[in-house]
Amino acid sequence: MIFIKKKKKVISFLVSGNGSNFKAVAEKIKNGYINGKTGIVISTSQDAPALKKSEELGIPSVIIDHKHFASKKDYEAEMIKILKDFKTDLIITAGYMRILSPDFIMHFQNRIINIHPSLLPSFPGKSAQQQALDYGVKITGCTSHFIDEGTDTGPVIMQAPVSVDYEDNINTLSAKILSEEHRILADSVKLFCEDRLIIKNRRVKIKK
């Protein structure tokens, strides 16, 4: 019997800030936990700490600043070109602070994964941790999901609960959630690379 070795999926990253989620996934790729390979890191800013992390991990990176383009369409066209040049199979938005257009999403439909610091559909958008504190919930958490045209509305892949203690502030709660973000984002990417995620009627089935 002849076994054909499956081609590893290429995972690229869109970043804007610290890049801790990017680093968590990249390290899991490097140590073999995720059966994939890294592509390109695209940053919106030359000051993003994520760029230093990509350099330390030996992953190529490029800065694409939207302010240098005449339109959002031109800006995203450049990103699409670079992502395709690297034969990207999956995109991770790791702290990426710009909204992707429907056209960009269509180019990579069901191939863009985001991590959000709440149990969606609760507290979508910005400052989810502060929203949880302001509302007074006892449980919040994080959600990995595919990106669609809405804001944090795409099909949910995984979720992890985090308790909100009365003594918590934005820093302590964010740190607790971030630890779970690293875990479920890496696990979600692993499942994608193993072809174990099936989307049907916006629900995601995880194959055994």
C-alpha positions, -999 to +999 in steps of 0.1 A: +000+000+000+013+035-009+007+063+015+007+098+001+020+124+025-004+153+028+009+187+020+013+210+050-010+240+051+006+274+050-005+297+078+000+335+075-008+362+101-023+397+101-010+417+131-012+452+145+001+450+180+019+429+206+015+396+187+013+372+217-014+351+199+007+350+168+037+338+188+016+312+206+005+297+173+039+300+156+056+282+184+031+254+182+039+251+145+076+251+152+074+223+178+052+202+156+019+204+176+003+220+146+010+201+114+014+232+092+041+257+082+043+295+086+039+318+056+042+356+060+034+380+088+017+412+076+018+441+100-001+474+098+027+493+116+064+493+117+062+497+155+042+465+162+061+443+187+048+413+167+075+422+141+102+416+166+087+382+175+085+372+139+122+381+135+131+360+166+111+330+152+127+334+117+094+341+100+093+366+071+073+398+077+062+428+058+047+462+067+017+473+047+004+506+060-031+515+047-021+552+047+002+546+018-026+535-005-052+555-024-080+533-013-089+503+009-093+483-022-057+490-033-045+483+002-062+449+004-052+440-031-016+443-020-022+420+010-040+395-012-011+394-037+014+388-009-007+362+008-012+343-025+025+347-033+032+327-001+005+302-011-014+309+021-041+283+031-051+299+064-050+335+077-049+343+114-060+378+125-039+381+156-047+415+172-053+429+137-070+462+142-086+469+108-119+456+094-116+434+064-138+441+034-163+416+021-141+413-011-111+403+009-131+378+030-145+363-002-110+357-015-103+336+016-137+324+025-137+301+056-100+304+057-096+333+081-097+326+119-100+353+145-097+351+183-120+373+204-118+380+242-154+371+251-179+343+248-196+354+216-222+366+208-217+384+241-195+416+241-185+418+204-163+446+191-137+466+210-130+465+247-147+431+253-130+426+286-141+461+299-176+454+286-177+422+307-165+441+338-190+469+333-219+445+328-209+425+359-209+390+345-195+362+365-183+342+335-166+355+303-139+340+281-128+338+246-139+325+212-121+314+181-142+318+150-141+321+112-144+356+099-175+366+079-187+401+068-200+410+102-182+421+134-173+390+154-203+372+139-186+343+120-191+306+128-177+296+162-149+270+163-140+269+200-148+287+232-132+287+267-149+301+299-130+324+323-144+333+357-147+370+366-138+376+402-151+407+421-114+418+426-106+416+388-097+447+369-090+451+332-054+439+335-061+408+356-091+398+336-073+403+303-044+382+314-067+353+324-085+355+291-053+358+271-040+325+285-071+307+272-069+326+238-034+311+232-047+276+239-079+275+219-065+295+189-036+270+186-061+241+189-083+257+163-055+261+138-044+225+145-079+212+137-080+233+105-047+218+094-060+183+100-091+190+079-113+184+109-135+215+107-168+213+088-190+244+085-227+237+079-255+263+084-230+285+103-223+257+128-188+242+130-185+204+134-152+190+147-146+156+132-132+129+155 
